């Protein structure tokens, strides 16, 4: 047993083992984080895009086909747009914080004040509402519009009819009717 400092060979072993253990811990953590649930598809990536950016304007409201739902409103990139039941008759959004992370509001680019109506969209039903951060959120038939982070490709509507963030979510038609 030593009384002052450990022998030099012990110090060199400790200095060799510590970095190895740190690298092993980081590799294990990275591997665990990249796994998907057994038998399932990966969950939505709420931190950012997982696929290449889609062509088209994310600020344009247009229409697209969704199997089982028909023609619904989409972004210019083809991603399905949704309405949030608690927003009904308010004319403004109440979806903030984690709700707005999972259901990103469709907002206009800075300096833009008018939403762009694509083919099949009734320009007279388009409008805006001011969010608490000052951005302008696009509305349709008085409903604030949102995307669902779980939809990553055109034609998907995986958020249709689900209860999330304190309310129901539905798609909306070009006529301004909510599909329940």
N, C-alpha and C positions, 0 to 999 in steps of 0.2 A: 504494500500500500504506500502511496506517495503522500507527502505532507505539504508540498507546495504545488507546483504546476505538474500536470500529467506528463508522462514521458513524450518525447518528440514523435515517436511512432504512433501513439494514441491520438495526438493532435492531428497528424496527417490523415489518419483513418477517418476521423470525425469530419475533417474538411472535405474528404472525398465522398463520404456517405450523404452529407446534408444536401449538396446540389442534386445528387442522384434521386433522393427522396422527393425533392421539390419538383423535378421534372416528371417523375412518376405520378405525383399527385395531379399536376396540370394535365397530363395526358389522359388520366382516368376521368377527370372532370369534363374535358372536351369530348371524350367518347360518350359519356353518359348524356351530355346535353344534345348530342346529334342523333340520338335514338328516337324512333317513333313509337307510339304505343303499340303493343302487340296486336297484330291483325287490323290495325287502323291506318288511316292516312295521317300525314303530319298535320299538326294543328296549324291554324293560321299564324303567320309571322306578323305579330302586331308591331314589331320593331322596324319593319321596312320591307321593301319588295323582295320577293324570292324568285321572280321571273323577270325576263327582259321587259323593258317598258313597252306598252302597247302603242300602236300607231293611233293617231287621232287626238283631238283636243279633250283633255279631261274637264274642260270648262263648258263644253257644249252639251246640251240636252238633246238626245236623239232617241230613236226607238230601236228595239231589237226583239228577237223571238226567244222565248224561254219555253222549253217543252213543258206542257201541262198548264201553262199560264197564258200563253198567247203573246200578243204584242205588248210590251211594257216599255217604260222609260229606261234609258241607259245613258251613260256618259258617252262622249264622242269616241271613247276607247272601247265601247261595247260592254262596259261593266254595269250590271243592274243597279238601278236606283231604288231606294226604299223610303217609306214614310214611317214615322214613329207615332203610335196611337196616342200617347200622352200630349203630343203637339197639337192634336185636333182642336180646332176652333180658337187656337191661341194666336196663330200667325207668326209666332216666334218659336225658336228652338229652346227646349229645356235639356237637351243632350249635351253635357259637358263632362270634363274629366275623363274617367275610364270609359264612359259611354262614347265619347267622341274619338277615343283611340280605337275602339272596336268598330264603331260606326262613323267613319270620317264624314263630316259634313261636306257637301258640295259647295265650295266657296269660289268666288271670282278671284281672278288674279289681281294683285294690287294695281290700282289705277283704272280697272274695268268696273263699270257701273251697271251694265246691262247683260243679262245672260244671253247666250247664243242659242237660237232654236234651230235644230237640225231637221232633216226630213221627217215628216209625220208628226211633228210637235206643233201644237197650237201656241204661237207666240203670245197671244193674249192671255194665256194661263200662266206664263212665266212671270216671276217676280223675284224680289229679294227681301231678306230680313237681316237686320244688323245683329251680329253676335256680340257677346260681351267684350271680345278682344278687338272689336272694331271692323272685322272682316264682314263681307257681304255673303250671306248664304243664299243659294238659289232656292226658290220655292216654285211649286206647281200647284195650281188650283188652291193656293193658300197653304199648302203643306211644305214645310222645309224638307229638302232632299238630302239623303245620305247614301253612302256606299256601305257594304258589309266587308270587313277585312277577310272573311272566309271565302269570298268570291274572288278568284284570281284569273278567271278566263271569261271571255264573252259567252253569254248563253247560260251562265250559272245563276241560280237564285237560291242558294243554300240558306239564306236568312229569312226566306218567306215563311210567315206564320209562326216564327219562334218568339218566345218571351225572353227578353234579355234587357238588362239595364232598367228594369222596372216597368216594362211595357211590351206590347206586341209590335212586330215589324211586318210591314206588307209592301208588296210592289204596287205600282200605280200605272194605270193605262194612259195612253195619249189623250183620252177623253177626260182625264182627271178623276177617274173612278178608282177607288182603292180595291184591290183584289184580296178578299178575305178568305 
